[in-house]
Amino acid sequence: MSELIRVTHGVWRPQEVVGDLPGMVAACIAGCAADAVVSGVTAARLHGFWLPELPDGPVEVIVHRDEPRPAQRAGGRRAEIRARRRMLRDDDVMWCHGLVITSPARTWFDLAERLTMPDLVAAGDYALRAGATLDELARLLREATHRPGVVAARTALPLLDRRSRSRPESHLRYAIVNAGLPKPAVNEPIHTPTGEWLAEPDLSYDDVRLALEYNGADHAEPRRMRRDITRELDVVHRGGWQSITFGPAEVFGRPDCIPRIVRQVRADRARLPRVRWREIA
């Protein structure tokens, strides 16, 4: 029989049962009220949200307003659980990994008080990719009254885009749009002047034939690097586009430099007659 380990007060489980996040969460909430719903950062991690590095904390749950919090129950003071009393609608809740957790839409809304705006946009992009709809998010914001984070969520909502494919892409887009530049197309195909498919840049401006890419550490793998080089040569020399690549140092370390570069290149490209783009790109 496997060795038992203590998960929380009065709860012991075989080590292999709590070897992953769903197992650990299930064990931690074993002593909570029957209608407790996993929420907050814990729910976001179970969904797979794009999140910044956050310190490990207690399992977050929402309990019905009429239920006592775990810390208020006899023998229930447990540092492993952080419980809040909130109202939840039926469509705010779903099953995931065998647990009852908040939906992607509700999870995003609950994160609004804790994330910076770029990360709130990235989390919202993921929520949309995970099945949330803009109507769901808008409904949550309409119904919110005096909730921390509601102003930030209302600011972020029109910036979300389900076509984003990663947290860095979302940060790159936010840096550009937040500076007042036009919203770029997100992962949309671009073509040669004769209509031949070229690529799907992370971001692009068709009006000036400008493609913007984010290259992280995974792009240093030799095969990926070769594909990147071929793609950029095709975009520039076959399509007449200009391509700019940003890395982690810019997107996460110096995001203010990004809109300055994009604005200048857009202005330079706009002054060129379209017939000359292929010659000068």
TAVENSUL-V345128 format. One record per helix or strand of 2 or more residues. SS is the DSSP state (2 for helix, 1 for strand). FROM is the first residue (numbers start at 1). TO is the last residue. If there is no record, write none. Layout:
BEGIN
ss = <SS	SS>
from = <FROM	FROM>
to = <TO	TO>
END
This chain:
BEGIN
ss = <1	1	2	2	1	2	1	2	1	2	1	1	2	2	2	2	2	1	1	1	1	1	2	2	1	2	2	2>
from = <4	11	15	21	37	40	59	70	81	90	93	99	104	117	134	150	167	185	190	197	203	210	217	222	242	248	255	274>
to = <8	14	18	31	38	47	63	72	85	92	96	102	111	129	143	157	178	186	191	199	205	214	220	238	246	253	270	280>
END
